[in-house]
Amino acid sequence: MKKQRNFTNVFPPLLALLLLLAVWYALTASGRVGAYMLPSPTAVAAALVSQAGYLWQGAKVTLWEAFCGLGIGILIAVVAATVMDAAGFLRRAVYPLLVVSQTVPTIAIAPLLVLWMGFGTAPKIALVALTTFFPISMGLLTGFAAADPDQMNLLRAMGAGRRQIFFHVKWPGALPHFFSGLKISASYAVVGAVVAEWLGGDSGLGMYMTRVRKAYQTDKVFAVIIVIVAVSLLLMLAVHVVTRLSMPWEAVAQNEKKEKKAS
C-alpha cells in the first residue's frame, strides 16, 4: 500500500516533466526557435557536463551565502516575533514597517549593500537575511496569536509565568507556522544570493550566469538555472528533514489521515 501511494505521488509530476521535455525538444528540433533563444535539452545537458567544475564551485559559494543568510534571517525572525508578541505596543509600531519593507525591490537594495559592505560575501549574506526573515517572523506571529487560550489559562491557574507559558504552549503551537515560513524562506534564500551576485561579486552562480549571459551562451544560462533549482530544492529538503525531526507527531498525524482516506 505504501509503495503504491508513493508511486501515485511521484508519477504525475514525473509525467508532466517528461511531457515538458518532449515539447521543449520538439520546438528546438523543428528549427522554428533559434538556439540562441531556446537551446535544446541535449545542449543544456552537454553544458551541464562540460561546465560541471565551474558550476560546482559556484554552487558551493551560493549555497554557503544562502545558508548563512538564512541562519541569520531565522535568528532575526525569532527574536523579532518573540519581542512583538510579548509587547503589544512594539507589534503595533513595528509590524507595519516590516510589511512596508517587503515592498522595496530586492534588486534596489542589493547595490546599496554592496556600496556599504564591499564586494565580498557580507552583502550577499545580508541580502539573503533581509529576504528570508519576513515569512518566518510572520509565521511565528500567526502561530503565537493562535495559541490555545484554555491551555494558557490552565497554566496560569497552576502558577506558571509568561516564560513557561511561552515555552510550553506558544512555541510548540507555533512550530507548524514557523516551518511553513521557513520553507518559503529557503526558496527565497538562493534567489536572494544569486541576485546579490548579479550586482556585485566575483564568484557564485549569479556571477557565472552574468558572464555567460553577456556572451549569449544560452545553453549555459539554462544549465545555471537548473543548478539553482537543484540548490533550492536541496535547501527545502533540508528544511523538510528538520521539520520531520522537530515535529514527529505531525508526521504520525499525516500518515493516519492518509490511511483513513485510503481505507
N, C-alpha and C positions, 0 to 999 in steps of 0.2 A: 504493500500500500504506500509506504514512504517513497520507494523508488518511483512508483507511478506518479505520485504527487510532484516529486522533483522534476520528472520528465515533463509533466504538464506545465510547470512553471518556466522551464528553460526553453521548451520547444517554440512557443510563439515569438519571443524576441530573436531567437536564432533564425527562424524562418524569415522574419522581417529583415534581418541583417543580410541574409543571402539574397533576398529579392532586391534590396538596395544595391548590393554589389553587382548583381546581374544587370540592373538598369544602368548603373554607372558604366559598366564595361560596354554595354550596347551603345551608349551615347558616344563614348570615345572611339569605339571601333568603327562607327558609321562615318566618321570624318566630319560630321556636322559641327562639332565643337573642337576648337583648336587645342592642342596640347598645352599651350601657354596659359589657357584659361582653365581647363579641366584635364589634368593628366589621367592616364588610365590607372586602374588599380595595380596592374603589374609594374608600371613605372614607379608608383608610390612604394610598392613593396621592395623594388630594387633600390630605391633611395634609402629606405629603412635599413637595408643590409649594408649598403656602401657607406652610409654615414653613421653607422651604429656607434662608433667610437666617439664622435662629436656629440651625438645625441645623448649618449650615456653620461658624458662629462657635464653637459648642460642640464640634464635631468637631475643629477646629484646636487648641483648648485641651486636649482629652482626648488627642489624638494626640501633642501635644508632651509632656505628662506621661508618657504611656506610653513614648514614645521615650527620654526622658531616664532614666526609671526603669529601663527595660530595659538601657540602656547601662551604668548603674551596677551593675545586677544581674549583667551579664556580667563586668564587672571584678572584682566581689567573688567571683563563682563561680570565675573562672580563678585568682585569687590563692589562694583557699581550697583548691581542688582540688590545685593545684601544691604548696602547703605540706604538705597532708595526705599527698600521695603521697611527698614527699621525707622526711617524718618520720613513721615508723610510730606512734610514741607519740602524736603530735598527732592522727593519724587515729583511733586508738582512744579518745582523750579527747573529741574534738570531734564525731565522726560521730554518736554517739547524741544529742548536744544538737541537732544540725541536724535529725535526724529528729523529735525531740520538738517542735521549734519549728514544724513544719508541722502539728501537731495543734491549735495555737491558732487559733481562727477569725479570719479577716481582719476581720470586722465588729467584733471585740473590740479589735483593735489600732488600727484607724483613729481612734477617739475619743481614744486616748492620744497618738497622733502629732499630732492637731490641738491637743490641750492643750499639748503640749511645743513645737510648731513654729508654731502660729498657724493662720490660715485661708488662707494663701497657697498657692503651688504646692509648697512644700517637703514638707509631709506627704503629698501625693499622690504625689510622686516617690519619697519614702522607702517608702511602702507598696508601690508597684509594684516597687521594687528588692527588698524583702523577699519579695514574692510570686514573683518571677521567678528569683532566683539559685539556688534549690534544684534544680530539674530540670537546669539546666546543670551545676552542680557535681557532681551525682550521675552525669550522663552522662560527664563528664570522668573522674571517679574510675573508672568502669567501663571506659572506654577505656584509661586508664593501666594498669589491672590486667591488661587483655587484650593488652598489648604482647608481641610475639613474643620469647621468651627466646633463641632461636637468633640473631636479629639483634642483640640486645643483647650476647650473648656474643662474637659476631664483632667488634663494635665495640670491646669491651673488649680482645680479643686484639690489635686494631690500635692500642691505646693511647688510645682515646677516653675522655674523662672523663664524669661524670654529666650535665653540661650538654649535651655533644654527643650523648649517647645520648637525652636528653630531646627535643632539637630534631629529631633525625634519625630517631628510632624512635617514641618515645612520643607526641609531639604529632601527627605525621601520622596515626598509627594511631588516635588518639582523636578525630580530626575528625568522622567519621560520628556518633559518640556525642554529640559537642558540638552538632552541628547538629540532631540529634534532640531533645535537650533544649531547644535554642533555639526550635524550632518550637512546643513546648509552652508555653514561657515567653512567646512572642509572643502567643499566645492569652490567656494569663493577664494580660498587661500592661494591655490595655484594660479588662478586667473589674476589675482592681485599682484603676485610675484612676477608673472610674465609681463603685465602692463608696466610695472616699475622698471623692468629690464629693457623694455622698448625705449623708454625715455631717458635712460642713463645707466650705463653699466658696460662691463667688458666681458661678461660671462653669463651663462644661463640659457634656457630655451628661448626666452624673449629676445635676447641679443642675437642668437643664432637665426631666429625667424626673421629679424630685421635685415640681417645680412643676405640671406637667400632670397628674401622678397625683393630687395633692391636689385638683385641680379636676375630677377624674373625666372628663378628656378622653382616653378610652381610645384613640381613633384616633391621637392624637399620641404616646401611650405606645408604640404599635406602630411608629410612624414612627421614634421614637428607637431602638427595638430594632433595626430594620433598619439604621439608620446605624451603630450599634455593631457589628453583624455585618460591615458593609462595611469599617469601620475595622480590625477584627480581621483580616479577610481581606487587607486591604492590607498590614498588617504581616507576615502569614505569607507573602504573595507576595514581599515584600522579602527575607525570610529565604531563601526558595526561590532567588531570583536570586543572593544572596550565596553560597549553598551550591553552585550550579552553577559560579559563577566561582572559588570556592575549591577545589573538587574536580572538575575537568573529567574526570578519569579515571573517576569514579563514573558520570557520565552516559554515557560511552562503554561502560562495562560493562553498564549497564542496557539500552542500545539493542541491544547484542549479545545479551543474554538474550531480549529481546522478539523479535528477528529469528529466533532459534533456535526459540522457541515458535511463531512464525507459520509457519515452514517445516516 
